[in-house]
Amino acid sequence: MAVGDFQAVKLLFPEAFCSIFIVMEYENKTEQRTSFSEEVQEPAQYRVVLLNDDFTTKDFVVAVLVAVFHKNQDDAQIIMEDVHKKGRGVVGAYPYDIAATRCLQVHEAARVNGYPLRCVMEQL
């Protein structure tokens, strides 16, 4: 069976499945189909939440939201007010690795600046 024996090769990649269909036609006009299907799932999402304390300044919370979470000034002010008034503020939902990294960055920035600001992850 040589490479020239193939009449058509079709590659199909639907959203949720990765399927490769190869249609081969040989010199003797027999047809063979090979398929492979594998489910692909979205990674689990984690909600990142900032927790209120009595010592961290509002300006520092806004600065962390802008620097670590790339929020604009207006969104950072809204989230900071939620943290201050409700005791917690939802920053966003991220895959595990990103959520964990950003929580560590918040804790490190708070430690370096002498604030007890805490950040937690909650699986959605």
N, C-alpha and C positions, 0 to 999 in steps of 0.2 A: 504494500500500500504506500504509494508515494504522495508527496505533498500536492502534486497536480491533480490527484484524484478527487479532491474536495470540490464540490460544486458551490456550497454556500456555508458561511459561518456567521451565526447571529449571536450577538451578546446582548442580553437584556438585564438591566439593573433596576428593578422596581424599588419603591421606597423602603418597604419593610423586609424585603428578601433580596438576597444576592443569588441570582440564578444565571447559570450559563448554559445555554442550549447550543449544542453543536450539531448541525444537520450535515451528515456526510453521505455522499452518494458515490458509489464505487463504479468501476468499469462494468461490473456485471449487473448494475442497476438495483442493487440491494440497498436498503436504507437502515441506518442505525442511529439511535438517538441516545445521547448521554446527558443527564441533567444532574445538577448539584444545587441544593437549596440549604441555606443556613439562616436562621432567624437572627436578626440584629435588634438589640434592645437599647433604648435610650438610657444613659446613666441615671442613677437615682439622684434626685434633687434634694438639697439641704437648704433650709431657711437660715440665714445668718441674722442674729438678733443682738443688738447692743443693750446692755443692762444698766440701769441707773444706779448711781451712788451719790453720796453727799459731798464728795471732794473734787471730782473731775469738772473742770469748767466747761461751759457751753461752747466757748470758742475752740477748745481742744477737740471736743466731739465733732464739731463742724470740720475742723482741719483734718481729722482722721477720715471722715466720710469722703472728703474731697481727695485726699492723698491716696488712701488705701482702696476705696471702693469706686473712685472716679465719678463721684456724683457732682452735679453742678451746685452752685452756691444755694439756689432756691430749694432744691430737693434736700440738700444737706440740712438746711434750716428746719424744714418740715419734719424730717426724721429726728433731728435733735430735740424738737419740741415734743414729739411722741415719747422719746426716752425720758425727758424731764417730767412730763405730766402723767404718763401712763406707767412709767417704771421700766418700760422696754420699747424698743423701736425696731421694726423689721427693716433690714437694709436691702435684702434681696434674696433670690434663690439661685444657687449655684451647684454644679457637680461637686462631689465630695472633696476632691483634691483642691479645687479652687476655694471652696468654703473653708477648709482646714487651713490653707495657707493664709488666707485673709484674716482669719481669727488669730493666728499666730502673729501676723504683722501688727494687728491692733494691740495685742498683749505686749509685744516688744516695744511699740511706740509709747504705750502707757507706762511701762516700767522705766524706760529711759527718761521720760519726762516727769516721773514721780507721781503718777496718777493710778488709782486702783480700777480703772475702766475695765470691764469684763465684756466678753463677746462669746456667744454660744451658738452652736449649730443644732437644728432640729430637722429630722428627716421628714419630708413631705409625704 
